[in-house]
Amino acid sequence: MPRFLTMIRIDEQNLPAEGFPPEFEQRMAALLEEITKAGVMLDTAGLLPTAEGTRVRWSGGKISCTDGPFTETKEVIGGYSLSQCKDKAEAIEWTKRFLEIHPAEWELSAEVREIQEM
């Protein structure tokens, strides 16, 4: 079965200051339990803010490192999941369900990409 990487894109500058509401955390826990029991979820996690990250770039035959935050970037990857689904349609369906449990006033997106098997 193919594996898929889903990257959750967020705008770090517009995250709610009050954090996650309790009902959101309960919905998230229930969905993650369902995905895991279905045998789909291989791994998932949120990422620390870009202020704690470093970009490593290869350009012109040289390496450069830039510490965060990366203020020039509006959307950043705030989390990911690695899943094993029967096809892309199933991976997208799980991603839609993940996005739908978030509060309506939040804005985030997800990119679903199949992993190229070697």
TORLOKE-799644 format. One line per 4 residues: their letters; for each residue x negated, y, z of N, C-alpha, C, O. Coordinates in steps of 0.001 Angstrom, whole numbers, plus 500000, padded with zeros to 6 digits. Atoms other than C-alpha are relative to their C-alpha. Example, Ala and Ser with C-alpha at 12.3 -4.5 7.8 and 13.67 -1.06 7.14 Angstrom:
% TORLOKE-799644
as> 499110/498810/500000/487700/495500/507800/499100/501200/500000/498064/501181/500665 ~ 500820/498810/499940/486330/498940/507140/500770/501090/500730/500261/502198/500899
This chain:
% TORLOKE-799644
mprf> 499161/498810/500000/500000/500000/500000/499123/501243/500000/498086/501271/500662 ~ 500801/498774/500065/498726/503484/499205/500024/500766/501329/500977/500694/502104 ~ 500113/499136/498832/497551/505844/501923/500133/501450/499545/499758/501802/498427 ~ 499764/498596/500304/498462/509532/502054/499483/500868/501131/499644/500548/502308
ltmi> 500415/498983/499042/496907/512523/503762/500987/501153/499862/501170/501696/498773 ~ 499100/498859/499975/499423/515183/504749/499344/501088/500828/499028/500881/501999 ~ 500619/498865/499312/497945/518567/505656/501080/501026/500289/501788/501471/499385 ~ 499007/499034/499567/500136/520928/507631/499361/501380/499988/498376/501624/500685
ride> 500542/498644/500131/499512/524552/506704/500820/500968/500841/502051/500965/500812 ~ 499364/499017/499131/500248/527331/509163/499318/501349/499827/498213/501437/499292 ~ 500599/498677/499910/499635/531041/509536/499667/500208/501468/500556/500481/502274 ~ 500424/499893/498597/497610/531228/512759/500405/501325/500635/500666/501391/501836
qnlp> 499709/498675/499469/498358/534923/513122/501463/500144/500440/501792/501048/501207 ~ 498574/499872/499702/502114/534315/513381/500564/498834/500809/501766/498573/500756 ~ 499501/501065/499136/502333/531386/515795/500708/500624/501199/500274/501664/501694 ~ 499282/499443/498856/504840/531953/518613/499101/500046/501246/498468/499053/501603
aegf> 500834/499822/498812/503065/533327/521688/500456/499104/501142/499645/498678/501964 ~ 499459/500819/498908/505359/531325/523974/499721/498510/499824/500046/497714/500705 ~ 500337/501406/500228/504145/528044/522446/501187/499196/499510/502157/499743/498985 ~ 498961/500906/500490/506278/525043/521645/501136/499884/501006/500878/499687/502193
ppef> 498875/500204/499091/509789/524840/523121/500087/498523/500411/499725/497648/499624 ~ 499938/501386/499521/510411/521688/525231/500787/499070/499082/500393/497920/498887 ~ 499200/500869/500867/513109/520370/522877/499238/499634/498718/499440/498558/498155 ~ 500830/500307/501162/510645/520596/519980/499043/498858/500334/498893/497924/499545
eqrm> 500938/501048/499601/508112/518473/521859/500704/498652/500129/500127/497619/499787 ~ 499229/501243/499886/510822/515880/522587/500335/499439/498618/500221/498236/498383 ~ 499689/500449/501371/511885/515762/518915/498751/499464/499315/498804/498455/498612 ~ 501263/500439/500603/508246/515467/517834/499600/498617/500527/499229/497738/499750
aall> 500360/501284/499406/507563/512613/520262/500881/498877/499446/500386/497791/499147 ~ 499081/501017/500524/510664/510732/519048/499679/499658/498550/499693/498486/498174 ~ 500330/500254/501401/509726/511144/515381/498683/499236/499877/498589/498288/499098 ~ 501282/500705/500063/506123/510075/515948/500139/498557/500452/499483/497673/499900
eeit> 499748/501377/499569/507355/507000/517824/500673/499209/498882/500315/498058/498631 ~ 499299/500666/501098/509707/506162/514934/499041/499680/498846/499063/498574/498307 ~ 500940/500205/501104/506969/506605/512302/499003/498895/500352/498654/498072/499506 ~ 500963/501012/499560/504558/504479/514337/500640/498610/499991/500037/497650/499511
kagv> 499302/501291/499978/507112/501693/514879/500293/499490/498592/500353/498281/498369 ~ 499749/500388/501393/507837/501708/511131/498728/499494/499320/498775/498991/498198 ~ 501270/500466/500563/504155/500872/510578/499414/500930/498965/498552/500529/498184 ~ 500425/499032/501005/503603/504011/508522/498820/500846/500493/497859/501066/499755
mldt> 501000/499067/499465/501500/506256/510784/498689/499277/500328/498663/498301/501078 ~ 501331/500517/499692/497783/505524/510837/499276/500914/500984/498546/500444/501856 ~ 500634/499025/499111/496634/508739/512561/500665/501354/499798/501159/501654/498711 ~ 499484/498641/500106/497826/512260/513293/499440/500833/501135/499151/500314/502213
agll> 500474/499093/498951/496639/515295/515234/500172/501433/499546/500222/501732/498353 ~ 500067/498572/500259/496834/519034/515505/498541/500412/500053/497715/499701/500626 ~ 501373/499511/500013/493680/521058/514961/499882/501237/500873/500830/502012/500997 ~ 500262/498806/499212/492130/523672/517227/499973/501212/499076/499788/501054/497869
ptae> 499994/498789/500831/492289/527299/516008/498690/500179/499227/497646/499657/499616 ~ 501198/499761/500815/489861/528462/513324/498917/500729/500775/497744/500657/500408 ~ 501002/499318/499168/488145/530572/515997/498986/499002/500559/497868/499379/500909 ~ 500889/501032/499470/486630/527289/517168/499380/499144/498896/498733/498136/499179
gtrv> 500509/500773/501125/485698/526058/513692/498794/500647/499338/498442/501788/499636 ~ 501132/499520/500798/482740/526448/511340/500206/499530/498564/500532/498368/498324 ~ 499972/500363/501417/482784/526508/507552/498572/499755/499550/497675/500559/499805 ~ 501307/500351/500545/479854/524798/505887/500152/500021/498488/500994/499318/497928
rwsg> 499865/499796/501444/479321/525834/502275/498696/499617/499294/497596/499881/499780 ~ 501109/500328/500887/477075/524491/499520/500163/500869/498771/501153/500737/498051 ~ 499904/499105/501148/476384/527141/496886/498598/500402/499566/497762/500766/500393 ~ 501298/499612/500527/473437/527862/494631/498859/499168/500559/497734/499652/500686
gkis> 501038/500890/499477/471547/524897/496046/499643/500258/501451/498622/499766/501932 ~ 500279/499687/498598/471743/526240/499612/501230/499764/500860/502366/499878/500401 ~ 498947/500181/498996/473769/525492/502733/500131/501278/500808/499130/501884/501190 ~ 499755/498890/499072/475385/528289/504730/501118/499588/500953/502000/498813/500584
ctdg> 498989/500288/498983/477474/528103/507912/500597/501320/500482/499877/502283/500744 ~ 499295/498825/499506/480094/530625/509001/500929/499559/501119/501797/498709/500921 ~ 499122/500315/498875/481708/530460/512433/501313/500753/499864/501348/501864/499335 ~ 498677/499386/500014/485436/531210/512769/500100/501076/501052/499173/501242/501846
pfte> 498777/500220/500785/487842/532795/513070/499848/500481/498566/498993/501310/498256 ~ 500041/499681/501413/488486/533062/509368/501179/500907/499678/502196/500449/499156 ~ 498893/499053/500105/490639/536176/509247/500431/500264/498569/501558/500702/498341 ~ 499615/499749/501389/490582/536435/505454/500955/498942/499470/501505/499097/498379
tkev> 499128/501080/500430/492611/533234/505243/501336/500123/500699/501400/500099/501928 ~ 498673/499902/499395/496344/533585/505775/500483/498622/500453/500910/498466/501597 ~ 499564/501349/499661/497202/529867/505693/498794/499132/500303/497810/499131/499563 ~ 501066/500936/499650/495019/527320/507451/500631/498639/500285/501834/498539/500522
iggy> 499511/501328/499655/495328/523609/508055/500053/499917/501519/499028/500007/502194 ~ 499795/500032/498557/496791/523323/511544/500148/498597/500545/500145/498401/501760 ~ 499864/501385/499583/497206/519555/511624/500027/499101/498785/500040/499570/497646 ~ 500004/500960/501098/497236/516406/509563/500665/498707/500450/500858/498471/501643
slsq> 499616/501381/499715/498625/512914/509337/499440/499122/498891/499321/499537/497738 ~ 500450/501016/500933/497282/509818/507670/501021/498878/500090/501208/498277/501147 ~ 498942/501005/499995/500019/507416/506645/499798/498995/498882/499080/499243/497914 ~ 500025/501042/501022/500443/504232/504667/501452/499744/499626/502230/499224/500425
ckdk> 498615/500069/500456/503633/504276/502617/500083/499185/498719/499082/498966/498037 ~ 499848/500802/501223/505078/502214/499799/499759/500834/498749/499323/500313/497722 ~ 500225/499124/501139/504903/505247/497501/500016/501455/500462/500240/501744/501637 ~ 500045/498574/499677/504634/509039/497343/501358/500503/500486/501424/501362/501365
aeai> 498662/499575/499588/508404/509438/497674/500229/499744/501487/500813/500576/502183 ~ 499850/500299/498565/508327/507743/501075/499146/500953/500837/499594/501435/501877 ~ 500880/499072/499276/505377/509896/502193/500636/501391/500065/500564/502058/501097 ~ 499338/498692/500021/507288/513025/501154/501217/500004/500919/501470/500996/501602
ewtk> 498822/500072/499131/510433/511867/502968/499606/500134/501476/500258/500868/502218 ~ 500472/499862/498614/508515/511444/506264/499527/501433/500260/499747/501972/501345 ~ 500487/498621/499840/506913/514864/505704/501171/500961/500147/501119/501865/500982 ~ 498806/499158/499875/510323/516494/505193/500591/499881/501402/500958/500885/502012
rfle> 499444/500212/498660/511560/514947/508439/499129/500681/501050/499643/501244/502016 ~ 500919/499332/499078/508461/516245/510224/500243/501508/499995/500342/502120/501058 ~ 499795/498555/500093/509004/519799/508946/501356/500409/500579/501462/501458/501214 ~ 498642/499653/499567/512742/519749/509748/500180/500048/501512/501140/500655/501987
ihpa> 499836/499946/498544/512201/519235/513481/499467/501301/500596/499682/501570/501778 ~ 500533/498724/499519/510445/522617/513759/501117/501041/500102/502104/500962/499370 ~ 499002/498932/499899/512414/525695/514859/500179/500718/498656/499217/500914/497913 ~ 499661/499398/501297/514156/527396/511923/499229/501284/499726/498961/501603/498567
ewel> 500694/498723/500203/512331/530696/512485/498504/499837/499717/497839/500807/499351 ~ 501410/500240/500301/508897/529101/512062/499826/499856/498494/500759/499494/497778 ~ 500312/500192/501414/507198/529053/508674/498733/499163/499903/497672/499564/500381 ~ 501147/500857/500234/504906/526203/507724/500261/499176/498751/501397/499058/498291
saev> 499860/500828/501194/504255/523994/504750/499086/498792/500138/498232/498736/501023 ~ 500802/501219/499967/502732/520621/504048/499588/499635/498582/500338/499817/497624 ~ 500504/500506/501274/500623/519239/501258/499788/498501/500159/499051/498068/501044 ~ 500108/501455/499954/500943/515493/500611/499124/499550/498852/499409/499831/497688
reiq> 500938/500456/501038/498046/513878/498766/499693/498526/500198/499383/498088/501306 ~ 500371/501413/499933/497458/510228/497942/498487/499886/500054/497768/500622/499378 ~ 501445/500227/499859/494031/508959/498948/499555/499075/498878/500149/498020/498655 ~ 500538/500798/501096/492017/507636/496040/499229/498840/500602/498247/499031/501319
em> 500652/501206/499488/491050/504072/496854/498831/499639/499097/498936/499717/497873 ~ 501198/500376/500767/487603/502954/495770/499930/498518/499777/498988/498031/499151
